Amino acid sequence: MAQTKEYPTEPLKIWNEAKQLRGKYYENYLNAHERGGLRWAGGAWAFSAIPAGLGEDVHCVTGEPYGATIAFFKDFTAKCHDAVEAAGFPRTLCAYMRNYWGSILLDKYILADGRVVDGYPTPDFIWQDHICCSHGKWYQIVKWLEEKQGKKVPLYCIDVSVGYPVDRPLEDYKINYILQQLNDGIEWLEKTTGRKYDDKLLCEAVWNEVRATRLWAQICTLNQAVPAPLDEKTMYSLYVMGTLMKHRPECVAFYEKLKAEVEDRVKRGIAAVANERFRVITDTQPPWGFLKIFREMEKYGVVSLGSLYTYGLIGMWEYRPDGTWVPRELPSKRPQTREEALKTIVEWTVNRPEWAHFYLPEAKTKMMLDIVKQWKVDAVLLHYNRGCEGLSVHIAENRLGLLEAGVPVFPFEGNMGDEREFDLPGTLARLTTFFASMGLKKNARLGGN
Amino acid sequence: MLEEVFETFRKWIDNRHEYARAWKERTQNKVVGYFCTYVPEEILYAANILPVRILGSHEPPTVTEPYIFAMYCHLCRDCLAQGLKGKFNYVNGIVEGQSCLHLRQAFNAWRLHIPTDFAHYIYIPHGVQNPHAIQYLTQEFAKFKKALEDWTGKKITNEDLDRGIRIMNKNRELMRRVYEYRKLDNPKITGLEAMEMVLSSQMTDKEEHSKLLERLLEELPNRKLNRNPGVRLMIIGSEDDDRVFMKNVEALGATFVIDEHCTGSRYLWDDVVPDEDRLFAIASRYVKRIACPSKDWAEFTRVNHAVRLAKEFKVQGTLVIQNKFCDPHGIEIPPLRDALGSIGVPTYPLEFDVTVPWGQFRTRVEAFLETLTGLEELF
């Protein structure tokens, strides 16, 4: 646990590229119609490779990252919440969803750099999937809100709540259930947009997605190094590409470049946190308006290496026979037909690590314990996230499982997207006590804790 | 005589555990606790198992904090609390039919921390409006049936399934017939009595319950309630078994003439339509039934159903209850308000917790009733 060394650090070379890519993503969606393109809306977990078959000029905005972007800019968030509550929705609902609806109700759109433009860019259609109670309902309300303004937005939502393959693959009937919906969905897309569907584009998008999501897992694996080359606060700005455009070639290219840079950092011993002496992971989305807690942690020599959330929300993993948790191997064959592409993406997607906990808390606990072991983690900070029913589900069981395994756990309550439910001074005070109990002191210099 | 029937319903609810224990002792068969009405009781009856719904006690749960984060609804925490306190220690197993994230936590915490012989999770589809859901659910039910057969050591035949379907259909049909009497200008049962009828059916042997319903239906046509029905209300929303609230509201000069929740009409509105493939028939019922909001997308079919109910039962106003933190129901509050408002039925939302603050609610409900009776124009 105790480290007395100070490591070299340096900024990520790819940082500006990440900012530009994300900025362009939101602008592309906004301006899609000017170029004759299409706009669609859906969640970060939607099968985004499928609408890609409609053409190269099809742009999406994914809901959760958009909700998180809003959360980062607290003034705009407050206006969104006011609008949603004035419309009669309870304030206990999913915070991303409320942020997103607020943007529609205000008829304003926020860009990645915080600029707010007038006129919410209505999607041409909604393409969503549903595993948590709010996914389908979120866009049902989007459709309803748009309808109230005289705009018709068709909605297609795929049910993926068929379970998680823990010890063996999912049964064929479960896979087929999702496949049938996707096949129907392609017909629906053609009918809805009037465009002819291109299977070649689909195959490319599917292959991009499996590559991008494996690449991200490979990048996360590099954080097993001591010192860690990346800290979680930085990773939030990197993993987000997978939540926005996991099916796009730009995403693959970005992650390839990032992987090379992080490999180089590991080789040269470049640290994310110079005084790294205590390694933690977190859980669920952070309170986006208060990311400064990560910088506060660094004052104790604490580096947050990531979380099951940052690694497995988009990254794809698998267990090796020896029990280690490793980036998932690419499918043996690159898809060449629609049938192959759909089967590939469904079989790939149902293994998403962040889907296990919806059904089996012990499966998530096991993954967390494997991260603790393989990433050499000293403690786990569990964000009891009031803003997300889906990712906080069973979190209390995870806490019990970690404690039973002897892992120090610091639970803290907050909300990823609603600052009214996060107590920054209180959290920091308790965190200080927790770190003290771990033998850490603030601003300790070399030679001690 | 009639009052005895309602008194029996009440006793069954109040003494639900004693009832189940006695049933188990008498029949030497198994009892299974279920959390959500998406569990196909037909298959449990086919296996000669008594399904009993696990519901809360409306006492503040003091034992669930380590297992369920408090941002999940009071119902799931209260259900788990009953298990942790040993109130359901007679159940041989538990089953959950996938619905909301909340109840599945009660199921999983129960599975992990309370010794039980049998725990089965049925992956009920969420996309009940898609055309493949029935076929998919048929396979899930086949798995469930097989799990029960393995557990009990007894094969479930088509005849057994037919019996299970008959038992369930009959009970639902009888309760729907009772509901018809709520349409009258002077309803023959109160909302509280209707709730107790349905709740008790979820806790007792349906065959025994149906016998009582038959008696009720014989005598109900002659019943005259010695009360002014007052304002005709609908209650709609999350799971609701808060009998005190029902009683108190109806004492304010109102009658709940219809409800739309899973401890009421949503439980009994749809039957299994027989088919050669019994599991397909049962699956069809659970896919096509009036949906829980957690499954009701992309169209608001339940909201449309509520509008139909409001018209049929001549509703003047609706109390929309949301169990705090229940996202699926919370999300539908504004669409419900608009849809019912479009036919001239005002709505009033109330957030329920494990205990209901009646003092505050009374003032609010009274104010709502005044707006419905035109008294507000005096001011």
Interface residues (C-beta under 8 A of the other chain):
Chain A: A87 G88 F89 P90 T92 L93 C94 H130 I131 C132 C133 S134 G136 K137 W138 Y139 Q140 I141 K143 W144 L155 Y156 C157 I158 D159 S161 V162 G163 E171 Y173 K174 Y177 Q180 Q181 D184 F358 Y359 L360 P361 E362 Y384 R386 E389 G390 S392 V393 H394 I395 A396 E397 R399 L400
Chain B: E65 P66 Y67 I68 F69 M71 Y72 Q98 C100 L101 H102 R104 Q105 N108 A109 L112 Y121 Y123 P125 H126 G127 N130 P131 H132 A133 Q135 Y136 Q139 P293 S294 W297 A298 F300 Q322 K324 F325 D327 P328 G330 I331 E332 I333 P334 P335 R337 P349 E351
